[in-house]
Amino acid sequence: MKRIKKVGVTAFGVLTLAALVTGCGTSNTTTNSSSTSNTSSTGNTTSTAASGTSGKLEIFSWWTGVSSSKALKALVDVYKKQYPNVTVINEAVAGGAGSNAHAVLATRMTNNKPPGTFQVHAGHGSLLSWIQAGDMSPLNSLYKSQGWYNDYPKSLLNLLTVNGKIYAVPVDMQRANVLWYNPAIFKKYNLTAPTTFSQFFSDAKVLKAHGITPLAVANHGNWETTLMFSDVLLGTVGPTEYDKLLNGQESWTSPGVVKAANTFTKMMKYANSDYSALHWAEADQMVAQGKAAMNIMGDWAQGYFTTDLHLTPGKDFGWAPTPGTAGSFGVVSDVFGLPSKLSASQKAVATNFLKVLGSNAGQKVFNPLKGTFSPRLDANPKDYDAYSQAAMKSFQKDKLVLVLGQGAVNPGFTTSFENAMEVFLTSHNTTQFLQSVQSAAQANPLSS
């Protein structure tokens, strides 16, 4: 089977595609929606089950943080108004970027006990793996009936399509290459958000001299530093070479990657020493509390800042593209599909949920709470705050790239990369790190 159609994601225009967490979870909270009784008549029960208006729906995700849980609940509430006789079961598994959820889902799929629908990232990663394994049902008829072929950028749909068949519905769009900073600290020391690595290190020296941690880093989930490296790599080699690396057309030991690895190591010298014990939101909290000046994280951090901490964009926290990446948009989109091994009644219930998830009404209530924005072409910028409006503009005009660890490449390479990164964080051996990554790319081909 061919890979999901690759369309040169670094060269899209206005009507084009926009990889985590994120949409990532942090806490161990879960939310179960209220249930209602099914139709009592046997005949009516059979009829409503076939139409998807009664029964049970399991929604599997890694949305357990405050902002993502609220957003999911709001989406489910829209669904429940239309389908009150369906019992919704929230099967969220805590773990940023789905680090734990992927393992649980794999077990369920292997045991032929799939949830009604599950979260995955758009791109050439886990979604493609499930499609190639024959575990997903195509959704072309659903897209046609809902008019979605005209409602979403074609480039985004291409990342969900294999051999002309589309397999998932997007619910949000997130930007991965974002540097968050504390405006009060920057103002106090007459600093501006760094646009280059040279400026970053200049700012970092000033901050460190005043006893402030320049860069808050987390890596408890073993994916956060991979995302940070992805941004550093993009800012170093540019979107064209970066895209070639992800497509298997460039060596991971090339001079540009070596330079990026050395820059990454130097940046880590300005980070907090306890990064391995922190979740991504805890690093963001350091910035919010003034304990650190900057953090590199996807814009799911926006949901944490606004929904969890009740901060005001532009006042309590600032943002900028990560150094060197202005003009590029790091794509992370959460999508949901339809497992192929569901019963007919389960598929009917799940399909109705996908209709709501992909609708303008569903995404309008979901995305503002999560700190993300709708990728629909008819999404209204007025529904979003200052940050999300800025991200939407970038999505429409900037060059678009996928993100390591957030759906860009196959799971085998991603796991090997994260393992190599974990060693690199302590060894600082650039040659060993990149040789391990290159070996991983050869063992897990990045293109077909």
C-alpha positions in Angstrom: 0.0 0.0 0.0 1.2 3.5 -0.8 2.0 5.9 1.9 -0.3 8.7 2.7 0.0 11.0 -0.2 2.9 13.4 0.3 2.3 16.8 -1.2 5.4 18.8 -0.4 4.0 20.2 2.8 6.5 23.0 2.9 5.1 24.8 -0.1 1.4 25.2 0.5 -0.6 28.4 0.1 -3.7 29.9 1.6 -5.9 26.9 1.2 -3.4 24.4 2.5 -2.6 22.2 5.4 -1.5 23.6 8.6 1.9 17.9 14.3 1.2 17.0 19.9 0.7 17.1 22.9 0.1 18.4 20.8 -3.2 18.4 22.1 -1.6 16.9 25.1 -2.9 15.8 28.5 -1.1 16.4 31.8 -3.2 15.4 34.8 -4.6 12.0 35.7 -8.2 13.2 35.6 -10.8 11.6 33.4 -14.3 12.7 32.5 -17.2 10.4 31.9 -20.3 11.9 30.4 -23.8 11.2 31.7 -25.7 8.3 30.2 -29.3 8.0 29.2 -31.4 4.9 28.7 -32.0 3.4 25.3 -35.3 2.9 23.6 -37.3 0.3 25.5 -39.1 -1.3 22.6 -37.0 -4.1 21.0 -38.0 -3.0 17.5 -37.2 0.6 18.1 -33.9 -0.4 19.8 -32.9 -2.3 16.7 -33.9 0.6 14.4 -32.2 3.3 16.5 -29.0 1.2 16.9 -28.8 0.8 13.1 -29.1 4.5 12.7 -26.6 5.3 15.4 -29.1 7.1 17.6 -28.7 4.7 20.6 -26.0 2.5 22.0 -22.6 3.2 23.5 -19.7 5.2 22.1 -16.1 4.9 23.4 -13.9 7.9 22.6 -10.2 7.1 23.1 -7.8 10.0 23.5 -4.9 11.4 25.6 -6.9 14.5 26.5 -6.8 14.4 30.3 -5.5 17.9 31.1 -7.9 20.7 32.2 -8.2 22.6 28.9 -8.4 19.5 26.7 -10.9 17.7 29.0 -13.1 20.8 29.0 -12.8 21.0 25.2 -13.7 17.3 24.8 -16.7 17.7 27.2 -18.0 20.7 25.2 -17.8 18.7 22.0 -19.5 15.7 23.6 -22.3 18.0 24.9 -23.0 19.1 21.3 -23.1 15.5 20.3 -25.4 14.5 23.2 -27.9 17.2 22.2 -28.3 15.5 18.9 -28.1 11.9 20.1 -29.3 11.9 23.7 -29.9 8.1 23.8 -26.2 7.3 23.3 -24.0 6.6 26.3 -20.7 8.2 25.8 -17.7 6.6 27.6 -14.5 8.8 27.8 -11.6 6.4 27.5 -8.9 9.0 27.9 -5.4 7.9 28.9 -3.0 10.4 30.6 0.3 11.0 29.0 1.5 13.9 26.8 1.4 13.4 23.1 -0.2 10.0 23.7 2.9 8.3 25.0 0.8 6.0 27.2 -2.3 6.0 25.1 -0.6 4.6 22.1 0.4 1.4 24.0 -3.1 1.0 25.4 -4.6 1.4 22.0 -2.3 -1.0 20.4 -3.3 -3.7 22.9 -7.0 -3.1 22.3 -6.6 -3.2 18.5 -4.5 -6.4 18.7 -7.2 -8.0 20.8 -9.9 -6.9 18.4 -11.5 -4.6 20.9 -11.2 -1.2 19.3 -12.9 1.9 20.7 -15.6 3.6 18.7 -13.1 6.2 17.6 -9.6 7.3 18.7 -7.3 10.3 18.5 -4.2 10.2 16.3 -2.1 12.8 14.5 -2.4 13.6 10.8 0.6 12.7 8.8 2.8 9.7 8.0 3.0 8.3 11.5 0.6 6.1 13.5 -2.4 7.0 11.3 -0.7 5.5 8.3 0.4 2.5 10.3 -3.2 1.7 11.3 -4.4 2.2 7.7 -1.7 -0.1 6.3 -2.6 -2.8 8.9 -6.2 -2.7 7.6 -7.6 -1.4 10.9 -9.4 1.7 9.6 -12.5 2.1 7.5 -12.5 4.6 4.6 -14.7 7.7 5.1 -15.2 9.0 1.6 -19.0 8.6 1.7 -19.1 10.5 5.0 -17.0 13.4 3.5 -19.2 13.5 0.5 -22.5 13.6 2.5 -21.1 16.3 4.8 -19.6 18.4 2.1 -16.2 18.2 3.8 -14.2 18.0 0.6 -14.9 21.7 0.2 -14.7 22.6 3.9 -11.1 21.6 4.5 -7.8 22.5 2.8 -7.0 19.9 0.2 -3.5 19.6 1.6 -4.8 18.6 5.0 -7.1 15.9 3.4 -4.1 14.6 1.4 -2.4 13.8 4.8 -5.4 11.6 5.6 -5.7 9.8 2.3 -4.2 6.6 1.0 -4.9 5.4 -2.6 -7.8 7.8 -2.9 -9.5 6.7 0.3 -9.7 9.1 3.3 -9.5 7.7 6.8 -9.9 10.4 9.4 -11.6 13.6 10.4 -9.6 16.6 11.7 -10.9 18.4 14.8 -8.1 21.0 15.4 -5.0 22.6 14.1 -1.9 23.3 16.2 1.4 25.0 15.7 4.5 23.3 17.1 7.2 25.8 16.5 6.3 28.4 19.2 8.6 30.1 21.7 6.6 31.3 24.7 8.0 34.0 27.0 7.2 36.0 30.0 6.6 39.6 28.9 7.4 41.1 32.3 10.8 39.6 32.5 11.6 40.6 28.9 10.5 44.1 29.6 12.5 44.4 32.8 15.7 43.5 31.0 15.0 45.3 27.7 14.8 42.0 25.7 12.8 41.1 22.7 11.7 37.6 21.6 14.7 36.0 19.8 14.3 35.5 16.1 17.7 33.9 15.7 19.8 31.5 17.7 22.5 34.2 18.1 19.9 36.4 19.7 18.6 33.6 21.8 22.0 33.0 23.3 22.5 36.7 23.8 19.2 36.9 25.7 20.0 33.8 27.7 23.3 35.2 28.9 21.6 38.3 30.2 18.8 36.3 32.0 21.3 33.8 33.5 23.4 36.7 34.8 20.3 37.9 36.7 19.6 34.5 38.2 16.7 33.7 35.9 16.4 30.3 34.2 16.5 31.3 30.5 14.7 28.2 29.1 12.2 26.0 30.8 12.4 22.4 29.4 10.3 19.3 30.2 10.9 15.8 29.1 8.9 13.5 31.5 7.0 12.1 28.6 10.2 11.5 26.5 8.8 13.5 23.6 9.1 17.1 24.6 12.8 17.4 23.7 12.2 15.6 20.4 9.7 18.4 19.5 12.2 21.0 20.7 15.0 19.4 18.5 12.6 19.4 15.6 12.1 23.1 15.9 15.9 23.7 16.3 16.5 21.6 13.2 13.9 23.5 11.2 15.4 26.8 12.3 18.9 25.6 11.3 18.5 23.9 7.9 15.3 25.6 6.7 12.0 24.0 5.5 13.3 22.5 2.2 16.2 20.4 3.8 14.0 19.7 6.8 11.3 18.2 4.6 13.9 16.1 2.8 15.1 14.7 6.1 11.6 13.7 7.0 11.0 12.1 3.6 14.2 10.1 3.7 15.9 12.1 1.0 18.7 13.6 3.1 21.2 12.1 5.6 20.8 12.6 9.3 24.5 13.1 9.6 24.7 16.0 7.1 26.4 19.2 8.2 23.2 21.0 8.8 21.9 18.4 11.2 25.2 18.4 13.0 25.0 22.1 13.5 21.4 21.8 14.8 22.5 19.1 17.3 25.3 21.3 18.6 22.9 24.3 18.9 20.4 22.1 20.8 23.1 21.0 23.2 24.2 24.6 23.8 20.6 25.6 24.4 20.2 22.9 27.0 23.0 24.5 29.0 20.5 27.4 29.8 17.7 25.0 30.8 16.5 23.9 34.2 18.4 20.8 35.5 15.2 19.0 36.5 13.7 18.8 33.0 13.5 15.0 33.0 11.0 15.2 36.0 8.7 17.8 34.5 5.6 17.4 32.4 5.3 19.9 29.5 2.7 22.1 31.4 5.0 22.3 34.4 7.7 23.9 32.1 5.1 26.3 30.9 4.1 27.1 34.4 7.7 28.1 35.2 7.3 30.8 32.5 3.9 31.9 33.7 5.2 32.3 37.3 8.4 34.1 36.3 10.7 31.2 37.3 11.9 30.9 33.7 11.8 33.3 30.8 11.1 31.1 27.8 9.8 27.7 26.8 9.6 26.0 23.4 6.3 24.1 23.1 3.4 23.6 20.7 0.4 25.9 21.0 -1.5 23.4 23.2 0.4 25.5 25.8 -2.0 28.3 24.8 -4.9 26.2 26.2 -3.0 25.7 29.4 -2.2 29.4 29.8 -5.7 30.6 29.1 -8.0 27.8 30.4 -6.0 26.3 33.2 -4.1 29.4 34.5 -6.6 32.1 33.2 -3.8 34.2 31.7 -4.4 36.9 29.0 -2.6 36.5 25.7 -0.2 39.3 24.9 -0.3 40.5 28.5 0.6 37.6 30.8 2.4 35.6 28.1 4.0 36.3 24.8 4.9 34.2 21.8 7.0 34.1 18.7 8.1 31.5 16.1 11.0 29.6 17.5 14.4 31.0 16.3 14.9 30.7 12.6 11.5 29.4 11.8 9.6 32.6 10.9 7.6 31.8 7.8 7.1 28.2 8.6 4.2 26.5 10.4 4.9 23.2 12.3 1.8 21.2 11.7 0.1 19.1 14.4 -3.5 18.1 13.8 -5.6 15.8 16.0 -7.8 13.6 13.8 -10.3 10.7 14.6 -11.1 7.7 12.4 -13.4 4.7 12.3 -11.9 1.4 13.3 -12.7 -1.3 10.7 -13.5 -4.0 13.3 -16.5 -2.4 14.9 -20.0 -3.9 14.6 -22.5 -2.2 12.3 -24.2 -0.6 15.2 -21.0 0.7 16.7 -19.9 2.1 13.4 -23.2 3.9 13.1 -22.8 5.5 16.5 -19.2 6.5 15.9 -20.0 7.9 12.4 -22.5 10.2 14.0 -19.9 11.4 16.4 -17.5 12.1 13.6 -20.2 14.2 11.9 -20.3 16.4 15.0 -16.5 16.4 15.4 -15.9 17.6 11.9 -18.7 20.2 11.9 -18.4 23.9 12.2 -20.6 23.9 15.3 -18.5 21.2 17.0 -15.2 22.7 16.3 -16.4 26.2 17.3 -17.0 25.0 20.9 -14.0 22.7 21.0 -11.0 24.7 19.8 -11.3 27.9 21.8 -11.2 25.9 25.1 -8.3 23.7 24.0 -6.3 26.7 22.8 -6.2 25.4 19.2 -8.2 26.6 16.1 -10.4 24.9 13.5 -8.8 24.0 10.2 -12.1 24.4 8.4 -12.0 27.0 5.7 -15.2 28.6 7.1 -13.8 29.0 10.6 -14.4 32.5 11.9 -11.3 34.2 13.4 -13.6 36.3 15.7 -14.3 33.1 17.6 -10.7 33.0 18.8 -8.3 35.1 21.0 -5.3 37.1 19.8 -2.9 34.2 19.8 -5.1 31.8 17.8 -5.9 34.5 15.3 -2.2 35.0 14.8 -1.7 31.2 14.4 -4.6 31.1 11.8 -2.8 33.8 9.8 0.4 31.8 9.8 -1.5 28.6 8.9 -2.9 30.4 5.8 0.3 32.0 4.5 3.4 30.2 5.8 5.2 27.2 4.6 3.9 24.1 6.3 6.0 21.3 7.8 5.3 18.2 9.8 6.8 17.6 13.2 9.0 14.9 14.6 7.1 12.9 17.3 3.8 14.5 16.3 2.7 12.4 13.3 5.4 13.2 10.8 7.1 9.8 10.4 6.5 6.2 11.1 6.3 5.1 14.8 9.4 2.9 14.5 11.6 5.8 13.6 10.0 8.1 16.1 10.6 5.6 19.0 14.2 5.1 18.0 14.7 8.9 17.7 13.3 9.5 21.1 15.5 6.7 22.6 18.6 8.2 20.9 17.6 11.7 22.2 17.3 10.4 25.8 21.0 9.2 25.5 22.1 12.4 23.8 20.7 14.5 26.6 23.2 13.0 29.0 26.1 12.1 26.7 26.2 15.2 24.6 27.8 13.1 21.9 26.6 14.5 18.7 28.3 12.0 16.4 26.9 9.0 18.4 23.4 10.6 18.4 23.2 11.3 14.7 24.6 7.9 13.7 21.9 6.3 15.8 19.3 8.4 14.1 20.7 7.6 10.7 20.6 3.9 11.5 17.0 4.3 12.7 16.1 5.9 9.4 17.7 3.0 7.4 15.8 0.5 9.6 12.6 2.3 9.4 12.4 3.8 5.8 10.9 7.3 5.8 9.7 7.1 2.3 8.2 4.3 0.1 
